[in-house]
Amino acid sequence: MRRSRIKSKLAKNEPVLIPTLHLVDASLFEMTSLMGFDGIWMDMEHHPYSVETAAHLMRAARIGSSDIMVRPAKQEFMRMARLLEIGAQGIMYPRCDDAQEAAEVVRWAKFAPLGTRGFDGAGADTPYCALPMAEYTQAANAQTFIVIQLEDAAAVEQADAIASVPGVDVLFFGPADFSVLNGIPGQFDHPLINSAIKKVAEGARRAGKHWGMPTWNPGHTHQLMEMGARFFCCSADIILVKTGFEQLQKNYSAAGFAFDNQMMAEAKSYLEEQ
């Protein structure tokens, strides 16, 4: 069982920084991990690739030092074990409703006595039958981290109870879904958002757990750290590629080049139809 860089840093109250990779390219996972990011957020809640594809991407990431944190869809409990078996160090669980559901996540992600995860020693996490059962299950329980997402008002109100669940390592506030569900899509500086962040921070603090959320820039990260946050997700490959190409077009437009930007035309057309 590979040691979790994230669990080690959080145990020392050090901040962790995790980019999201959406593009299904093993070289990208390899490069990101070799560059020394604390982890890679692999989102299988919103993206269609298979567990088999995820295994190839995780294999590439193991060349470097980054943890893999996978987000399955809500209530995909049986899938969680397969994601851990192919090498994920952490599970991010979305749209958690209450402490009972958080406890269910722990039950599926941890071996007895902490949970009821089923044993299979043939995966990359053992690795490949290399560890005796007792040593492996103990190491897996110690090194696997669980991040619980709070993404609606009802869940935020239960932050204290969810954070108090044994085995939950991090509370993670999801501002995007929270804003949509509260009728303020994209208004990340809205008072409702700020109030929710404070409730999550306080719930985590009272339970002695860590908390975090997506961060927009270093200044925003510093503000959150002042509130006790230590778990940060920043940017994504698709955003970095898009902004890079946009800057390239801007630079070359000044030199007289023209571009048939159909993506922007399609977005504008969509807005005009509303």
C-alpha positions in Angstrom: 0.0 0.0 0.0 1.6 3.3 -1.1 1.9 5.9 1.6 -0.5 8.8 1.1 1.3 12.1 0.6 -1.9 14.0 1.5 -2.6 12.1 4.7 1.0 12.7 5.8 0.8 16.4 5.1 -2.6 16.9 6.8 -1.3 15.0 9.8 1.3 17.8 10.2 -1.4 20.4 9.5 0.3 21.3 6.2 -1.8 22.5 3.3 -2.3 20.3 0.2 -2.9 21.5 -3.3 -4.6 19.3 -5.9 -5.3 20.1 -9.6 -8.1 18.3 -11.5 -7.4 16.3 -14.6 -10.3 15.8 -17.0 -8.4 14.8 -20.2 -7.9 11.1 -20.5 -4.1 11.1 -21.3 -1.7 9.0 -19.3 1.2 11.3 -20.2 -0.7 14.1 -18.5 -1.2 12.1 -15.3 2.5 11.1 -15.4 3.7 14.6 -15.9 1.5 16.1 -13.1 2.6 13.5 -10.7 6.3 13.9 -11.6 5.9 17.6 -11.0 5.2 16.9 -7.4 1.6 18.0 -6.8 0.2 16.6 -3.6 -2.6 14.8 -5.5 -4.7 14.6 -8.7 -8.4 14.9 -8.6 -9.9 12.3 -10.9 -13.6 13.1 -11.5 -15.7 10.0 -12.3 -18.9 11.6 -11.2 -19.2 13.7 -14.3 -17.0 12.0 -16.9 -17.8 8.8 -18.8 -14.5 6.9 -18.8 -14.4 3.4 -17.3 -12.7 1.9 -14.3 -10.3 0.2 -16.7 -9.3 3.6 -18.2 -8.9 5.0 -14.7 -6.5 2.1 -13.8 -4.2 3.0 -16.8 -4.2 6.7 -15.7 -3.4 5.8 -12.1 -0.6 3.5 -13.3 1.0 6.5 -15.0 0.6 8.7 -12.0 2.4 6.1 -9.8 5.7 7.0 -11.5 5.6 10.3 -9.6 4.6 11.2 -6.1 1.0 12.5 -6.4 -1.9 10.8 -4.6 -5.0 10.0 -6.7 -8.3 11.1 -5.3 -11.3 9.8 -7.2 -14.8 11.1 -7.0 -17.4 8.5 -7.9 -21.0 9.4 -8.3 -23.3 9.6 -5.3 -24.1 6.1 -3.8 -21.6 4.3 -6.0 -20.4 2.4 -3.0 -19.5 -0.8 -4.7 -17.5 1.1 -7.3 -15.4 2.7 -4.6 -13.7 -0.5 -3.6 -12.6 -1.1 -7.2 -11.2 2.4 -7.5 -9.2 1.8 -4.3 -8.0 -1.6 -5.5 -6.6 -0.1 -8.7 -4.5 2.4 -6.7 -6.5 5.4 -5.5 -5.4 6.8 -2.2 -8.5 8.8 -1.5 -12.2 8.9 -2.2 -14.1 12.2 -2.6 -17.8 11.5 -2.0 -20.3 14.0 -3.6 -23.6 15.3 -2.5 -23.5 13.8 1.0 -26.8 14.4 2.8 -26.0 13.5 6.4 -23.8 11.7 8.9 -25.5 8.4 8.2 -24.5 8.6 4.5 -20.9 9.7 5.5 -20.7 6.6 7.8 -21.8 4.5 4.8 -18.9 5.9 2.8 -16.4 4.9 5.5 -18.0 1.5 5.8 -17.4 0.7 2.1 -13.9 2.3 2.0 -12.3 0.8 5.1 -11.6 -2.8 6.1 -12.8 -4.1 9.5 -12.8 -3.0 12.3 -13.3 0.5 10.7 -15.7 -0.7 8.0 -16.7 -3.7 5.9 -14.7 -3.3 2.7 -14.3 -6.6 0.8 -10.8 -8.0 0.4 -9.0 -8.6 -2.8 -5.2 -8.6 -2.8 -4.7 -8.8 -6.6 -4.8 -5.1 -7.3 -2.2 -2.4 -7.6 -2.8 -1.2 -4.0 -1.5 -4.5 -2.4 0.5 -4.4 -4.6 -0.3 -7.5 -6.5 -0.4 -10.0 -3.6 2.8 -8.7 -2.2 1.6 -8.0 1.3 0.2 -10.4 3.9 -3.5 -9.8 4.5 -3.1 -8.4 8.1 -0.4 -5.9 7.1 -2.2 -4.8 4.0 -5.6 -4.2 5.6 -4.0 -2.2 8.4 -2.0 -0.1 5.9 -4.9 0.4 3.7 -7.0 1.7 6.6 -4.2 4.0 7.6 -3.4 5.4 4.2 -6.8 5.8 2.6 -8.4 9.2 3.1 -12.0 10.1 2.7 -13.3 13.6 1.6 -16.9 14.3 2.1 -18.5 17.0 -0.1 -21.2 19.3 1.3 -23.0 20.8 -1.6 -26.5 21.9 -0.5 -27.8 24.0 2.4 -29.3 21.0 4.3 -25.9 19.2 4.3 -24.0 22.3 5.4 -26.4 22.6 8.4 -25.2 19.1 9.4 -21.5 19.9 9.0 -20.8 19.2 12.7 -22.4 15.7 12.6 -20.8 14.8 9.3 -17.3 15.9 10.5 -17.7 13.9 13.7 -18.1 10.6 11.8 -15.0 8.4 12.5 -13.0 7.8 9.3 -14.0 11.1 7.7 -10.8 13.1 7.1 -11.9 16.2 5.2 -15.1 18.2 4.7 -15.1 19.8 1.3 -17.5 22.6 0.4 -18.8 22.5 -3.2 -19.5 26.1 -4.1 -20.7 25.4 -7.7 -23.5 23.0 -6.9 -24.3 25.0 -3.8 -24.8 28.1 -5.8 -27.0 26.4 -8.4 -29.2 24.7 -5.8 -29.7 28.0 -4.0 -30.6 30.0 -7.2 -27.4 32.0 -7.3 -25.4 30.2 -10.0 -21.8 31.3 -10.1 -22.1 34.0 -7.5 -19.3 32.8 -5.4 -19.0 36.0 -3.3 -22.7 35.8 -2.3 -23.5 36.1 1.4 -25.1 32.6 1.3 -21.8 31.1 0.0 -19.8 33.0 2.7 -22.1 31.8 5.4 -21.9 28.2 4.2 -18.1 28.3 4.2 -18.0 29.5 7.8 -20.4 26.7 8.9 -18.2 24.1 7.2 -15.1 25.6 8.7 -16.6 25.7 12.2 -18.0 22.1 11.9 -14.6 20.8 10.9 -12.8 22.7 13.6 -15.1 21.5 16.4 -14.6 17.9 15.3 -10.9 18.2 14.9 -11.0 17.5 11.1 -9.6 19.3 8.1 -11.7 21.1 5.5 -11.3 22.7 2.1 -12.8 23.8 -1.1 -11.8 24.9 -4.6 -9.5 27.9 -4.6 -9.5 30.6 -7.3 -6.0 32.1 -6.7 -3.2 32.4 -4.1 -5.0 35.4 -2.4 -8.2 33.4 -2.0 -6.2 30.4 -0.7 -4.6 32.6 1.9 -8.0 33.8 3.1 -9.2 30.3 3.4 -6.1 29.2 5.3 -6.8 32.0 7.8 -10.1 30.2 8.4 -8.3 26.9 9.0 -8.6 25.3 5.6 -5.8 23.0 4.5 -7.3 21.1 1.6 -7.3 23.0 -1.7 -8.3 22.0 -5.3 -7.0 24.4 -7.9 -7.7 24.7 -11.6 -8.0 21.9 -14.2 -6.2 20.8 -17.3 -9.1 21.8 -19.6 -9.1 25.4 -18.1 -5.3 25.6 -18.5 -5.4 24.5 -22.1 -8.3 26.8 -22.9 -6.8 29.9 -21.3 -3.5 29.1 -22.9 -5.1 28.9 -26.4 -7.1 32.1 -25.7 -3.9 33.9 -24.8 -2.2 32.5 -28.0 -5.1 33.8 -30.1 -4.9 37.2 -28.4 -1.2 37.5 -29.0 -1.5 36.5 -32.7 -4.6 38.6 -33.4 -2.5 41.6 -32.7 -0.2 40.4 -35.5 -3.0 40.3 -37.9 -4.2 36.7 -37.6 -7.9 35.8 -37.6 -9.5 32.8 -36.0 -12.9 31.1 -36.7 -13.7 30.5 -33.0 -16.8 28.3 -33.4 -16.8 27.5 -29.6 -17.5 31.1 -28.7 -20.0 31.5 -31.5 -21.9 28.4 -30.2 -21.9 29.8 -26.6 -23.1 33.2 -27.9 -25.9 31.5 -29.9 -27.0 29.5 -26.9 -27.2 32.7 -24.8 -29.2 34.5 -27.4 -31.8 31.7 -27.5 -32.5 32.0 -23.8 
